[in-house]
Structures are given as structure tokens and as C-alpha cells.
Amino acid sequence: MIEMSREAFEDLVGEALDSIPAELTEVMRNVVIVVEDDAPEPGLLGLYQGVPLTERGDWYAGVLPDHISIYRNEILAICETPDEVVDEVRITVVHEIAHHFGIDDERLHELGY
């Protein structure tokens, strides 16, 4: 396990978000991304909770934002170097944002996420 401050970890999440192409971030709607220290279950690096863009219809109004959690301690626990943390944060952020766009785990695993 590698040690990293919450602030430094949050900066990595911000950098990962900045690396997402603008044409994608421009269409992200009603979603919040947060860093949480502990996951609700061991081994969970990130979690998307919400209604994917592909499933939203005319009924979608007045809904609380989708919620993406990135779990700091779980990611730090599986990494041995700062570079591994950078890579794992980016992979996790991209993975969870893909869920916001309606891409399921099976397809993400095919793509390497």
C-alpha cells in the first residue's frame, strides 16, 4: 500500500477528469464526482449510481445528480508506486464515467477498463 494525502489524491482525480476529451465532458449532465476514503465493500475502486444518459427520456426532470465515487483507500491499497496510483485513478475515473454514458462492465472489460 502506498501513502498519499487526500489532497494529492483529489488532484489526481482532477487530472484524470481533465484528460477526458472535451466533446465527452460537454455532454455529461447532472453528475457529481467525489472522492471518498472508504468503499462500501472491499475491492471496490469506484462506483456509479444514477441513470445513464442512454436511459434518460422525457420523464427525466428534477432528478438528483448521478453520483460517481472514487475510493481512495481501495486504490492506494492495490498500488505499490505513485505511477501506479496515477494509472489506476485514471482507469477508475474513465470506467465510472463510461457507466454514465451507458457502457456496461462487460464492454468496459473488453476495452481494457
URQUIBEL-V500752 format. One record per backbone hydrogen bond with DSSP energy under -0.5 kcal/mol. NH is the residue of the N-H (numbers start at 1). CO is the residue of the C=O. If there is no record, write none. Layout:
BEGIN
{{NH:CO} {NH:CO}}
END
This chain:
BEGIN
{{2:76} {9:5} {10:6} {11:7} {12:8} {13:9} {14:10} {15:11} {16:12} {17:13} {18:14} {19:15} {20:17} {24:21} {25:21} {26:22} {27:24} {28:24} {28:25} {32:66} {34:68} {36:34} {36:70} {44:41} {45:43} {47:69} {49:67} {52:50} {53:100} {55:52} {56:52} {56:53} {60:57} {61:59} {66:30} {67:49} {68:32} {69:47} {69:67} {70:34} {71:45} {72:36} {72:70} {73:37} {75:71} {76:72} {77:73} {78:74} {78:75} {79:75} {79:76} {85:81} {86:82} {87:83} {88:84} {89:85} {90:86} {91:87} {92:88} {93:89} {94:90} {95:91} {96:92} {97:93} {98:94} {99:95} {100:96} {101:97} {102:99} {103:98} {104:102} {108:104} {109:105} {110:106} {111:107} {112:109} {113:108}}
END
